[in-house]
Amino acid sequence: MEIKDIEKLAELAKIELTDKEKESLLKDLDSILNYVKQITEVDLPAQAGVPEYKNRNVWREDLPRQGRGEPASRIFSRDLIIKQFPDSQDGFVKVKKIL
């Protein structure tokens, strides 16, 4: 990294820097970039007992929960929701008009 890189970053960030600030930022950014380089070079072992850890999907499928002995398909059924509203018409819930 060079002073011209710092000047370009300052221009993109729309900030004005003195020569002393540019030199200071150059030193700081060099040390940060060197640290990041060290981190990327570290070879991490696979998680204990899970050799394919890096390639494993950790997200579960989002499914409705079953509750109170009812099948999952009935928990959020349209009819059940409509029955819970005080007023409905033609399969739709009726709500107050808001302006």
N, C-alpha and C positions, 0 to 999 in steps of 0.2 A: 504494500500500500504506500502511496506517495501523497505529497501535499496536494497535487492536482485532484486526487480522489476525494480528499477532505473538502476541497473547494467545490467540487461537483455535488457532494452530499449537502453541503451548506446551501448551495444554490437550489437544490431540489427541496430542501426544508425551508427555504426562504428565510434564512437567518444570516446575519453578518457576523464574521469572526475576525478577530485580530490575528496577526501573525503568531503571536504567543499562544493564543487559543488553538490555532491550527496545529502547531507543534505539539501541544499538550494532547489534543484529540488524536493525533497520529500515533503517539506513544500508547495511549489508552486502547485505541482500536487494534493496534498491532498485538498488544498483550492479550486482548480478548480473542482475536482470531487465532493466535497461537494456542490458547487454552482450548478453544473449540476443536482445533486440529488434533490436540492430544486426546480429547474425549472421543472423537470419531475413530481414532486408531485403536482404541481399547477393544479387545476381543472378549466379549462376554460369554460365559458358558451358558448352556441351556439350563432352564430352571430344573431343579432337582426332581427327577422322576418324570419329567415331561420333555423328552428330547425334541419334540416338534413344536415347542412353545412358540417360536417366532411365527409359525405358519398356522397357528390355531385360531379359530374364530371364537372370541370370548363373549360375543353377544348372543343372547338367547332369543328365540323366536317370540314375538309378542302375541300371546294368546290370552283370551279372557279366562279368568279363574272360575272354577266351579265353586259354588257356595251353597250352603244350607241344603245339601242333598239334591240340588237341581242340576240338570245338565248345563254345560256352559252356553249352549245355544239359546237357552231360555232366559239367561240373566239379562241380556240386553235386547230382547225381542221387541219388535216394533209395537206389537199389541200390548205388551206389558207396560211399555213407556206411555203409550196413549191412555191406557186405563188409569194411570197415576195422575193425569191432569184433570182438573175439575171440569173442563169443557173441551169437547172435540167435535169435529164435523167431517164426514167423508174421509176418515182415516188420517186427518190432520189435527194437531192440537190448536186450540184457539187461545190467543193471548190478547191482552189489552193493547189498543192502538197507542203508540207512543209518537209524539211529535215534538 
